[in-house]
Each structure stands twice: as C-alpha cells, then as structure tokens.
C-alpha cells in the first residue's frame, strides 16, 4: 500500500467518530451463533463459492506437498458449509480433514454433502475461543490449519485465545495458513456511521462482525502471544473492476503463514500457555458464539 492510499484511507476512517452503544455491542457478541445460524438458514449452501484458488496461494495445499511421510492431517476452522473442504479433498486423495464451525446448521450441511466421507473428514461444532480443540483432535497431530476469512469474525479480545487453542493441536513444525480482510479494505471504508464497535471492528447489517487486520496485529497475535514462527506476513492488493457497474476499487487482504516451534522445550511452553489461556476464556465467555467464515472470495 502506498503512502497516498494509506493517508486517504485514514482520513476516511477518522470521519467516523461514533460507536455502537455498549448494550448492542454485547448483544452482537453474545448472539454470534444465532446470527450465523440465521445466515445459513436463509442462504443454505448457496452463498459462497467453492474455493478452488487456495492451492494457488498456499503451496502446502497442493497435491504431494506434505510435512511428514504419513497421511497429512488438516484442520479447517470456520468451515461454514464446506467450500474450502471439497476442492482440497478432491485434489489431495491422501489428506484427512478435520473441520469445525460454531454453527450447528453449517456443520449439518457439511455432513449432508455427498463428498462427506468419515474416513477422510470429520466435521464438528466448536467455538475456537473457548471449546478446547484437543478434546476432539489429538494434541500436536495436525500438519496444517487453514484460517481463511475466519479470524475477522472474532472480537479482538478473543483472538489470542483462538491462536493458543490452535497451537495445542499443531505438530512441531505444523503451519497455519492465514488469509483475511486487511486494514483499509474498501469494505471497511464503505461502512456507514453506526456500524463501528471499535477501531477496525464493525457489525454488518445481519449482525455478524468484521475485523480488519494489519500486519502488525497478526505478528502480535501469532508471534508475540502465540509463540509461533512467522514465515511470511503481507498485504495482498486485488483490484476489483466492473465496467458495467462502474466499479473500480482496491480490495486489501492480509495473507500469512505461521509455523509451530520445532524445539520440544518451546512446544511444551506453548502447551502450558494454551491451557491457561483457553481455561480463562472458557470461564469468562461461557455463552459466547464460535466462529465461522463470512467473506467475499477472490478468484
């Protein structure tokens, strides 16, 4: 992002000084699961397109790419109705996928899909901010975690707990593949007054949340708090043009890869930190919703 683009974007955001009242902020957080179930009730499996582009941006998802000699294991958080799962299973005959979402309705749609075979996929309901993934998945058994347009649905105060939760099921050297909304994305700049909860956090018309990430925020979450190794972390700028509709805008996304430490001592420390963080989150947020994907796929 060039300096002029950043300056203009900051000027636009600075004009919105109002925030959603505290009562409604808490309601949007506590009703997260309900709002997403409503979303899937209205849209079923028809809203998102299958994500055939993921192996073009993450080499780890290409056939034959594996961290071990064994059958690779992947976890997708915020799986929705399976738009990431089906292309990956089709391309990679040896992979096994765990898939979780906080919406029971979404998980039901995954299990009803003809591509769902229990020998290759296990879908389950989970709020990654408070439900321990290791209760379903063996600790340190996952090669790859895909976090694609999911952390943006998390309030900032819950994001570190989610990272710690994920770290507990990653193998030493296992990787997190991250892609989400970036700060100054056109969707952020177009929010009207009355949708802002705090800096970079907004609520959509349907009650779902949208957080816009900076590279610094990702480094803070995954490296400083999560104890992971940063392999890459950058902005992806995509120009969206539609001549008929007179649209010519820039989409801004964050894309990153993080790796679990290989050193056994660092891994044990990460386990201890994870257990403490998740326990605290569960005690404080018993009624909070889990996280699913709400994003515009970019081909």
Secondary structure as GFF3:
##gff-version 3
##sequence-region A 1 299
A	DSSP	alpha_helix	3	14	.	.	.	ID=ss1
A	DSSP	alpha_helix	22	30	.	.	.	ID=ss2
A	DSSP	alpha_helix	32	43	.	.	.	ID=ss3
A	DSSP	alpha_helix	54	57	.	.	.	ID=ss4
A	DSSP	three_ten_helix	59	61	.	.	.	ID=ss5
A	DSSP	beta_strand	73	77	.	.	.	ID=ss6
A	DSSP	alpha_helix	85	91	.	.	.	ID=ss7
A	DSSP	beta_strand	96	101	.	.	.	ID=ss8
A	DSSP	alpha_helix	104	112	.	.	.	ID=ss9
A	DSSP	beta_strand	121	125	.	.	.	ID=ss10
A	DSSP	three_ten_helix	133	135	.	.	.	ID=ss11
A	DSSP	beta_strand	142	148	.	.	.	ID=ss12
A	DSSP	three_ten_helix	151	153	.	.	.	ID=ss13
A	DSSP	alpha_helix	156	169	.	.	.	ID=ss14
A	DSSP	beta_strand	170	181	.	.	.	ID=ss15
A	DSSP	alpha_helix	186	189	.	.	.	ID=ss16
A	DSSP	beta_strand	196	198	.	.	.	ID=ss17
A	DSSP	beta_strand	201	203	.	.	.	ID=ss18
A	DSSP	beta_strand	209	211	.	.	.	ID=ss19
A	DSSP	alpha_helix	215	219	.	.	.	ID=ss20
A	DSSP	pi_helix	220	225	.	.	.	ID=ss21
A	DSSP	beta_strand	229	242	.	.	.	ID=ss22
A	DSSP	beta_strand	247	259	.	.	.	ID=ss23
A	DSSP	alpha_helix	264	284	.	.	.	ID=ss24
###
